[in-house]
Amino acid sequence: MNFRRGIAWAAPLLTGGFLLLAGPAVAVELGRPGTWDGSFGGGYAFPFGPNSENLRGSFAFDFSAEAQASSWTALGIDMGNDTSFVGRDGGDSLSIVSVTPTIKWGKAFSTGGGSRLRPYLSVGAGFYSLESVTYSTSTSGGNLPVGATLPVDEFGFNVGVGVDWQLGSNFLASLDARFQDLIFSHGGFEMATPSLKLSYIFGAPRRGSPRHHPIP
């Protein structure tokens, strides 16, 4: 099983597993140490830099899991970033998937009425798999694929800012903006991705919330 297929299988299974574990969870508090979450996100990726001038932007999706290590720090892993950039002039296209461990710093605070917000900064680094397809123009005017490179695994890093907003007892919505820089032998590639993420959090109970006890 290659890198790309591994991501395709592992990402939804990872998030689904967290959601199954979250089923019996009690109400939890955003930012409380010991909590966990699984999330799915989507946004739009804007490529830029010298190797992206002929590429259009693309929708991007990812799965992630995160553990709250302390009141200020969360550790996680992002899987996916399934992004397919298409050439502006019908030329090469480029698809990217990734696995990047991340660290998030931010302090959650109450806004009243049971809602909580957490502005944050995140950094991550890991592996990005790139695959490009070259097109040629057919006699009928359409574009036909004439060749594809094998997936190439490269190292990259990302830096992000955003805000988490707790919705109800266990649901979380996040606005995230992330800069990603891929470092590879052909000069590098950068993209910026604003996105919306939805999460289910579980683990340590919210302060003042009763724990579940078995019925004797």
Buried (B, 14 or more C-beta within 10 A) or exposed (E): EEBBEBBBEBBBEBBEEBBEBBEEBBBBBBBBBEBBBBBBBBBEBBBBBEBBEBBEBBEBBBBBBBBBBEEBBBBBBBBBBBBBBBBEEEBBBBBBBBBBEBBBBBEBEEEEEEEBBBEBEBBBBBBBBBBBBEBEEEEEEEBEEEEEEEBBBBEBBBBBBBBBBBEEBBEBBBBBBBBBBBEBEEEBBBBBBBBEBBBBBBBBBBEEEEEEEEEE
